[in-house]
Amino acid sequence: MTDEELNTAVNKLISEANEDSEDAKLEYEENCRKARYRAAENRTLRSSILDSALEKLKETYDRLVQRIQQELDESLEALYAENYPGGVPGEGINPDDAPYEVDYSLPSRDRYVAVKNYYMAYDDMAQALLDFQRDEIAKDYLGTYYDYLLQLLLLMQN
């Protein structure tokens, strides 16, 4: 698979996960609206009954979003491994040289968040972009997420 085809496949996976997340959010909001409506009809709008029902709906929604994200991470990792089978994460790279904590046991999304938070903390976004582009550890550590953070940092230049 070429890099362009890989990027297309990655974007498709992310788009599908975003659609699933949006559907889950809409369903959650609709269920909350229905619960509030029922509570108003039963005159329990300001009771712990409604709070409990909303809390359960939120827990269900959070679990669903977590599952969608986990499936996306697994799909991205499988796609990445399929297209770069020879590369072992971290091979030839000393993670101690990174200015942020490197933990290859973390899911890709958590790795992305850690590296993104590090570079977004820069006062000078131009310098953050330069440092990120020179960061060989980030290229290996983030895998397919590297390009997304690069695009974010490029956008922050404006």
N, C-alpha and C positions, 0 to 999 in steps of 0.2 A: 504494500500500500504506500503510495507517495505521501509526502508531508501534507500536500493539499487535500488529498482524500482523507487522511487522518484528521486534519483540522475540521473538515466537513462532518466526519463521523462524530467527532467530539462535540461540535456545535449542535448537531442533531440530538445527541444524548442530553446535553444541557438544556436544550429547548424543550424536549419532552419532559424532563424533570421539572422545569419551570411551569409548564402547563399543568402537570399533575399537582404541583404545590398550589398553584392558583385555584384549581378546581377544589382542592381540599380546603383552602381558605374561604372560598365562596360558600361551600357546604357548611363549614364551621359557623360562619357569620349568619347564615340562614337558620341553622339550628339554634343559635343563641337568640335570634329574633323570635323564633317560635316559642322558645322557653320563656322569654320575657312576656310574650303575648298571653301564653297560658297562665303565667303567674299573675298577670293583670286581671285576667278573667276570674281567677280563683282568689283574688285579693291577697296574694302572697308575694307581691312584688318586692316588698322590703323585708323579706324573711330569709332565714338561713337555708330554706328549701331551694330558693332560686339560686343563692350563692353556691350551694352544693351541686346543683344541676349544671351551672355554668362552669364550675371547676372541673367536673367530669368531662364536659365537652372540650374544655381546653386541654386536659390531659390526653384525650383521644386524638385531638388535632395535633398536639406536639409529638405524640408517638408516630402518627402517620407521616408527618413532615420529616421526622428523624429517619424513618424507614425509607422514604423517597431519597433522602440525601445519602443514606448508606448504600442503597442500590446504585445511585449515580456514581459514588466513589468506587464501588466494586466494578462497575462497568468501565469506568475510565481506566482503572488500574489494569483490568483485563485487556482492554484495547491497547494500552500503552505497552504492556508486557508482550502482547502478540506482535506488535510492530517493532519493538526493540528487544528481541529475545536475548541477545548477547549481553545486554547491559544489566549488571547487578547494581541495585541502588547503593550508592556510596562507594563504588569500586574506584580506588585510586584517589579518593578525596578524603582529606582529614576534616571531619565535622567540627573539630575543636577550633579550626581556623575561622569558623563562621561567627559573625558578630551577634547572632541570635542563637537560641537553643535549637539544635538539630536532633530530632528523634524520629528515626525511620519507622518506628512502630506505630506512629500516629497515622490516621487516615489522611488522604491527600487534602481534603478540605481544611483540616486543622493545621496542616503544614502551611497551606496557603495563608490562612489567617495569621499565623505567627510571623511569617516573613512580611506579609502586607503591613501588619501593625508596626514592625520595625522600620520599614521604609517610609511609611506615612507619618512617622513621628519626626522626620526631618523637617527643619524649618525651611530649608531651601529645596524645593521639589526638583530643580534642575540637577542639584548635586545628588539627590536620592536616585534619580534616573541613571546618572552616570555610574554611581556605585553599584546599582542593581545590575546594570549591563555588564559590569566587570566581575560580578559575583558568580564564579563557576560553581560554587556549592549550591546556590539557589537553582541553577539550571538542572542539576542532578536531583536535588531534593524535591523540587516542585513538579518535575516532569511536565505533563501537559498543562498544568496550571501556570507555568512560567510565563507563557504568552499572555494570559489574562492579566497577570500583575503588570507585565510590561505595558500592555494597552492602558491599564488604569493610570500608571505613572506618566505615560505619554499624554493622557487626557488632563492630568493635573498640571501640566506645563502651561495650559492656557489660562 
